[in-house]
Amino acid sequence: MILAFDTYYFEDSAKTVCIQFEEWTDSTVTHTYEETLSGIEEYKSGEFYKRELPCILSLLKQIDLSTCEAIVIDGFVVLDDEQNPGLGDYLHTSLEGKIPVIGVAKNNYSKIQEYQREIFRGDSQKALHITAKGIDIDQAAGFIQSMTGQYRIPDLLKKVDGIGRGNV
């Protein structure tokens, strides 16, 4: 199984959503998990993980991870070529390195050359920025490239985002 997470913030609360699917090329979700937490920390530049990591870890408690192949997050795993940790690296460490984490970022806020891959999907001229921990970066980029959908954002990643925003 593969898990994809997204968190949507409102006031001092956060709604975290996780979808489960079985293969990278799947078009259907096999399970959806959701949780809303209150008392969420304010965003601090360079410390985003402190805001989102507790939300993901809390929701993960609902999921049997014994057959989890990978976790996909909206954001960066590492922040630069010195591999300073981003949200995904902190998640990977929290999971004791047992599950690969793939970050899919829509905007390139980082200064990464070596530890990032840009992929282009559909007719989009705007890249998705892929980072990873616990899996080869080229393999991770290939998995995201292979996901179903004719547009820049794979359909299932669009779906998890929509659920979090209440659009699905």
N, C-alpha and C positions, 0 to 999 in steps of 0.2 A: 504494500500500500504506500501511497504518496500523500503527504499532507501539505496543504497550502493555507497560509495564515494571512489575515489582514485585521487591522484594528482601526476603528473609527472613534474619534474623540469628540465629546460634547461636554461643555462646562467642566466639572471635575470628575467626569465619568468616562469610561471607555468600554466600547462593545468590541469584543474580539470574536472573530469568526474563523473557523477552520473547516475546510472541505477535504474530504477523503476521496481519492480515486485510485484505481489499481494499476493503470499503465500510463506512460507519458502521452500516448496518442489517444487516450480516452476522451470522449465528449460528454460523459455522464458522471455525476457525483454519486458515490455509493453511500456517503454519510455526511451530515452537516452537524457541526458542534458550535454552540454559541454561548457566550457568557458576558455579562455586563458587570463591571466592577466600579465602585465609586472611590473617591479619595485618591485619584490619580495625580501624580506629580505634574507640575507645570513643565513644559518643554524647556530644556536648557541646551543651548548650542553645544555640540560636541558630546552631549550626554543623553542622546535620544534613547539609548538602550535602557537607561534607568526608568524611563516612562513605559516602554512597551514590553520589555522582557518579563516583568512580573505578570502582565496580562497573558502572555503566551504560556508561561510556565503554569499558571493557574488552570488554564483551559486544558493543557496537556495532561493534567491529572485525571481527566475524564476518558482518556484514550489509552487503549492497550497498544503500546509501541513495539511489541515483540516482533511484528512483521513489517515495521516501517522501513522503507527503502531510502526515503529522503524527505526533508522538510523544505518547503519553499516559503521564503518571506518576501515581503515588499520592502526592499531596502538593500543595504550593503552588508556583506559579511566582514570584509576588511575595508579599511578606509584609505589605504595608501600602499605603496610598494614596500614599505617597512612592515607591512601587515599589522598595523595598529588596528585593534579590534573594533568592529562595528557590531550592530545588534546580532547579526548572524553568528559571529565568532563567540560572543557571550552565550548565545543559545547553545552552540555546539559544545562549549566548555561545560555548561550546566547539564548537558546530557552525557557528560563524561566521554565525549568524542565518539559515541556509539552510533550516531545517526548523522549522515552527511546533511549539511545545510547549504542551500542554494539561495542566493540573494538576487532578486530581479528588481532593478531600480529603473524608474522611468526617466529620471534626470541625473546627469553626471555631476554630483556635488563633490566628488572626490578627485584626487590627483593620482589615479592609478593607471599605470601602463602595463606592467608585467602580470599583475594578479587580477585583471579584469578582461572580459571579452565583450565586445559590442556585437549584437546580432540585429539584423534587420529582417522584419517579417512583413508579409503582404507587400503593399505598394508604398509603405512608409519610408520616408527618408530620414526618420528619427530613430536612433538606435535604442535598444534596451541594453542595460549595462548589467552584466552577469558577474557575480563574485561567488566564491564557494569555499567551504572548509570540509575536509573529510572525503572529498571526491575531486578528481582531476578537473580543472577549470574548463578544458575543452570538452570533456564529456558532459559536464553540467550545462554548458552553452548549447551543446547538441540536443540535450533533453528538452530544454526550453524551446529551442528552434523547432523541434518535432511536435510540439503540442498543437492540438486542434485549434483551428481558427484562421481566417483569411486576413485578419488585421494585425496591427502591431502588437497588441496585447492578446495573448492566448485566451481563448474563450473561457476556460475554467478559472484563470486568474481574474478575468473581468467579472466572472460570476461571484467569486468570493468578495471582491470589492463591492459589488452591488448589494450583496446580502448585508454587509456591514453598514452600508449607507441606507439600508431599508428600501432599495430599489428593486429587489427581486422577491 
